[in-house]
Amino acid sequence: MDTLLKLMETNAHLTPSQLAVMCDMKAEEIESKIKEYEEKGVILGYKTLVDWDKTDREYVSAMIELKVSPQKDLGFDRIADRICMYPEVQSVQLMSGGFDLLVLIEGKTMREVSNFVFNRLAPMDGVVSTATHFVLKKYKDKGVTYNSEEEDKRGNIL
Amino acid sequence: MINYDDILSDRCVKLKPSGIRKFFDILDEVKGVISLTVGQPDFVTPWHIREKAIASLEDGETYYTSNDGILELRQEISKYLNRKFGLEYDARKEIIVTVGGSEAIDIAMRAVLDPGDEVIIPVPSFVCYGPIAELASAKPVFVNTFEKDKFKLTPESLRNAITSKTKLLVLPFPNNPTGAIMTESELTGIAEVIRDTNIIVLSDEIYAEMTYGRKHVSFASIPGMRERTITVNGFSKAYAMTGWRMGYAAAPHEITEQMHKIHQYAIMCAPTTSQFAAIEALKNGDNDIADMTAEYNRRRKLIVHGLRKIGLPCFEPEGAFYVYPNIGGFGMTSNEFCEKLLHEEKVAIVPGTAFGDCGEGFARISYAYSVNHINIALDKIEKFVRKYR
């Protein structure tokens, strides 16, 4: 396991010198390693996890199961690439099992998301059917538990 | 009206309460404190272990077990001690499952100590050994360990403490609060001092899984020492199971036979649900230990480096999950330092004196906290140190 990546995946705020101490490396080595990861596309970016339910932003998200007929030579890649173009789309994954592509969509309202499915996704060439599941509540995402009070339950015992 | 002074046990009344209580009482009153005081893992017990405990309840496993613990558990403990430390103990006759390591220490001392016996206790160390020895009518003899010796027990200081009355030597390594460990050759040095005596050793190895850079060596594995050693270990630290109260003692049958009687009359058996959890921990928990220990090690490096950078000299701890920085040179006692730090920066660390007078000039800092938590605390300690240096 790559300790550096694991540490950065759970906490992007750690400084190179803090990472260096924990990885038994020099800060300069950490910096060049990170640069290398960024150039190779191992590290794709740095984002902030936001619990939008705690803000006044209007927000809904939905997972959409897509059945798709694969194209000759290209398989699912071309249609997946095209779906990725839409800014509303947060993630696109090819799945095993009862459907092909799992698409995560974000929007302001349910109507907006529904419209996107009706008007954009469903009519696309190659899309056979769609099933839309609206997210009602997020409990855990990217390893982080939502709405949990960070409480230290340990008693003061020596 | 009853006069309680007349009726309470003299021995108990004279027993000193744990010195840290006062500090913890103050701590409870201050709001928004970043605490680095807790002496237990921050991880929740791994789910597969909790799940087995729940399943045992669903299966109706709600009865007493045999006094010494479920045989399967003792067999797993026996295998574990062999797998990890090369020890050989007969699961049927030489292992007792106890209510935490604490009970194992208590019944071990009561099984071997007579009035007038002396118990050698290296300090600083966990606070229970002296009082438990006193309750067993024996006399604690404290032997200081020093920063210059990396807080290890040296053969010389042990030799100087031995008298004709010495019955028991406590070996509390890896050590709480210092994080010191004893290597194989250092333990051999201790063994040479006691080899031709009748001194028994109580080796408290509750932090055995938390060593960094080298593997823990069990005192009973030193040639010739098994016959005189009571090995105490448990699940609290290694598997993050403090609340389950699961420990054990392993020793030659002649000793466990006596311990068994005390355990049988005073305790009956360790909690049944916890025993089922412990079986699962031993069978499938090696990876959990590896993951948690790797995480402790990263935090250890971070905090040692951070404290040294701030200018607090800090000996390199090789075990447990504590660092023990030198906080002398501020014109404050350990207690004053820690109370001021608490009030002014809202960071709580334990004054070394909680572990006896020898802890003056030091403090115990636990790194059983998240990296973020540790970094916030380090920033605040730095501010404090700059102000008073």
Contacts between the chains, C-beta under 8 A, distances in Angstrom:
chain1	res1	chain2	res2	distance
A	3	B	298	7.5
A	7	B	298	7.3
A	7	B	371	7.9
A	11	B	371	6.4
A	11	B	372	6.7
A	13	B	372	7.7
A	14	B	371	7.1
A	14	B	375	8.0
A	18	B	302	6.3
A	18	B	371	7.9
A	18	B	375	6.9
A	21	B	301	5.0
A	21	B	302	5.3
A	21	B	305	4.3
A	21	B	306	7.9
A	22	B	298	4.1
A	22	B	299	7.8
A	22	B	301	5.6
A	22	B	302	5.4
A	22	B	371	7.7
A	23	B	298	8.0
A	24	B	301	7.3
A	152	B	35	7.2
A	152	B	38	7.5
A	152	B	42	7.6
A	154	B	38	4.8
A	154	B	40	5.6
A	154	B	42	7.3
A	155	B	38	8.0
A	156	B	24	4.4
A	156	B	27	6.4
A	156	B	28	7.3
A	156	B	35	7.9
A	156	B	37	6.2
A	156	B	38	6.7
A	157	B	38	7.3
A	157	B	39	6.0
A	157	B	40	6.7
A	158	B	18	6.7
A	158	B	20	5.2
A	158	B	39	5.4
A	158	B	126	7.5
A	158	B	127	6.1
A	158	B	350	7.1
A	158	B	354	6.4
